[in-house]
Each structure stands twice: as C-alpha cells, then as structure tokens.
Amino acid sequence: MSDNRGFAAIVPILLVGGLVLALAQGMSFRAGRQVMADIGHVAGAQATHFADACVEIALNKLQTVLNYAGNESVTANGIACDILPITGTGNYNRVITARASVRGFVRKIVVMVTKVSFPTVIASWKEVPD
C-alpha cells in the first residue's frame, strides 16, 4: 500500500512540473519572437534614416551643382544607400529618390523639389514602397 502512496504523490508533482516547463517554454518562445520583431523595427528605422540622409546629401550636391544627376552610392558605418538618378533639369521641378537597406529591410524616399536654389522649396518628402 505504501508504494501506491508514493506513486500518488509523485504523479501530481510531475504533472505540475510538466505544466511549468510548458509555460516557461511558451514564454521563452514568445520573448524570442518579440526580440526578433524589435530587431526588425530597429533595422527598418535605420534604413529610413539612411535613405533620408542620402536625400540630404543629394539635395546639398544639387544646390551646389544644378546638373548633379545622382546615380551613386554613399556608404556610412558600413551601410550603403543609393541615390537614384535625379529627374528634371535646372532649378525647378526636380525629383530626388534614395534607397537604403539594413538587414534586408529596404526603405525608399522620394522628394519633390519645386525650387533648388535659395530658398529651396520642397513640395513633398515621403517614404514609398520599393
């Protein structure tokens, strides 16, 4: 009879232990997914900032040389962004497009410049799908 009591005592302990282990594993899995989502959010934000920086570089070059055509890559901290060919000519109605990629997250910025020379007039500055 004492053998049955020992068995009856250990079964609930094993069941509770198994339940705690399953809960811990589920929480660990969820935390891992959250960390990956956070990394993706940070990489996407970095890509946006790099694309914005490329647009700023292109805009500065365009203000200095009106026939600046873009179509170049710029690298900072090991991350490259592309200034795509700038459309339009002269001082009015130019479009600057830049694209950056960080850990597979690609961001593309398009800026419509109504007037290049002082004072520079920007009609729109937005992120668009790649």
Backbone torsions as a table, in degrees:
resi	resn	phi	psi	omega
1	MET	NA	-33.6	-179.0
2	SER	-67.4	-28.7	177.4
3	ASP	-64.2	-37.6	179.1
4	ASN	-67.6	-35.3	178.9
5	ARG	-66.8	-40.3	178.7
6	GLY	-63.7	-42.8	178.0
7	PHE	-63.8	-43.6	179.6
8	ALA	-64.5	-29.6	179.2
9	ALA	-79.0	-35.7	-175.6
10	ILE	-80.1	-29.2	-179.5
11	VAL	-60.7	-50.1	178.2
12	PRO	-62.1	-35.3	178.2
13	ILE	-64.2	-43.7	177.9
14	LEU	-65.2	-39.4	178.7
15	LEU	-65.0	-45.3	178.3
16	VAL	-64.2	-41.6	177.7
17	GLY	-61.3	-42.5	177.7
18	GLY	-63.8	-39.6	178.4
19	LEU	-65.4	-44.4	178.2
20	VAL	-62.3	-42.4	178.5
21	LEU	-62.5	-42.8	178.9
22	ALA	-64.1	-42.4	177.8
23	LEU	-63.8	-43.6	179.4
24	ALA	-62.4	-40.9	179.5
25	GLN	-65.9	-41.8	178.0
26	GLY	-62.8	-42.2	179.0
27	MET	-66.5	-38.5	178.8
28	SER	-64.5	-42.6	178.6
29	PHE	-62.3	-43.8	-179.8
30	ARG	-65.5	-41.0	178.1
31	ALA	-62.9	-39.8	177.8
32	GLY	-62.7	-41.7	177.4
33	ARG	-64.4	-38.8	179.9
34	GLN	-65.9	-40.2	178.0
35	VAL	-62.3	-42.9	178.5
36	MET	-63.8	-38.6	177.7
37	ALA	-65.5	-40.2	178.9
38	ASP	-64.7	-40.9	177.7
39	ILE	-62.1	-41.9	177.9
40	GLY	-63.5	-39.9	178.5
41	HIS	-63.6	-43.9	179.5
42	VAL	-64.6	-44.9	179.8
43	ALA	-62.9	-40.6	177.6
44	GLY	-63.7	-41.4	178.4
45	ALA	-65.6	-41.0	177.7
46	GLN	-62.5	-41.8	178.9
47	ALA	-61.8	-41.0	178.0
48	THR	-62.8	-45.0	-179.6
49	HIS	-64.0	-40.1	178.2
50	PHE	-66.4	-40.3	177.6
51	ALA	-64.1	-41.3	175.7
52	ASP	-60.0	-42.8	179.6
53	ALA	-63.0	-38.3	177.5
54	CYS	-63.7	-40.4	177.4
55	VAL	-62.1	-42.6	178.6
56	GLU	-60.4	-42.9	178.2
57	ILE	-61.5	-47.1	-180.0
58	ALA	-62.3	-41.3	-180.0
59	LEU	-63.8	-42.1	177.6
60	ASN	-63.0	-42.4	178.6
61	LYS	-65.7	-39.3	-179.5
62	LEU	-66.8	-36.0	177.8
63	GLN	-68.0	-28.8	179.2
64	THR	-82.5	-42.7	-178.1
65	VAL	-129.5	105.8	-175.3
66	LEU	-60.9	-24.9	179.9
67	ASN	-94.2	15.7	175.1
68	TYR	-59.8	129.5	-171.8
69	ALA	-104.3	-6.1	-176.6
70	GLY	75.8	-138.6	177.1
71	ASN	58.7	52.9	178.5
72	GLU	-148.7	163.2	175.9
73	SER	-108.3	144.6	177.5
74	VAL	-124.7	134.7	-178.7
75	THR	-119.0	133.1	175.0
76	ALA	-141.0	130.8	-179.8
77	ASN	54.1	34.5	177.8
78	GLY	79.1	4.3	179.7
79	ILE	-113.1	128.6	-179.0
80	ALA	-100.3	144.2	169.4
81	CYS	-129.3	152.0	-176.4
82	ASP	-109.2	130.0	169.1
83	ILE	-94.7	112.2	-178.0
84	LEU	-76.9	167.1	-179.5
85	PRO	-55.2	132.3	-179.8
86	ILE	-83.5	130.6	-178.7
87	THR	-94.9	158.7	-178.3
88	GLY	89.3	171.1	178.3
89	THR	-138.9	158.0	175.1
90	GLY	73.9	-154.2	-171.5
91	ASN	-87.7	-11.4	-172.5
92	TYR	-124.6	149.6	171.7
93	ASN	53.0	66.6	178.0
94	ARG	-112.0	149.7	178.6
95	VAL	-123.5	121.9	177.9
96	ILE	-106.7	130.3	178.1
97	THR	-127.2	132.7	178.2
98	ALA	-133.7	148.7	-179.3
99	ARG	-136.0	136.5	176.4
100	ALA	-134.7	151.2	179.8
101	SER	-132.8	128.7	176.7
102	VAL	-129.5	117.8	179.4
103	ARG	50.1	40.2	177.4
104	GLY	87.2	-5.1	177.6
105	PHE	-94.5	115.3	-174.9
106	VAL	-105.1	134.0	176.4
107	ARG	-128.9	140.6	-178.3
108	LYS	-128.0	129.6	-179.2
109	ILE	-116.6	134.5	176.3
110	VAL	-122.2	128.7	-178.8
111	VAL	-122.5	126.2	176.5
112	MET	-96.6	116.6	-179.4
113	VAL	-105.1	115.3	179.7
114	THR	-75.3	-40.6	179.5
115	LYS	-141.0	131.3	-175.7
116	VAL	-85.9	-53.6	-174.7
117	SER	-71.4	161.3	-176.1
118	PHE	-53.5	130.8	-9.6
119	PRO	-80.0	135.8	178.4
120	THR	-69.8	135.7	179.6
121	VAL	-119.9	120.7	179.6
122	ILE	-108.3	120.9	-178.8
123	ALA	-80.0	-38.4	178.6
124	SER	-156.1	152.6	178.6
125	TRP	-144.1	105.3	-174.6
126	LYS	-145.3	156.0	174.7
127	GLU	-87.5	135.7	-179.6
128	VAL	-126.9	158.8	176.2
129	PRO	-62.6	146.4	179.9
130	ASP	-81.7	NA	NA
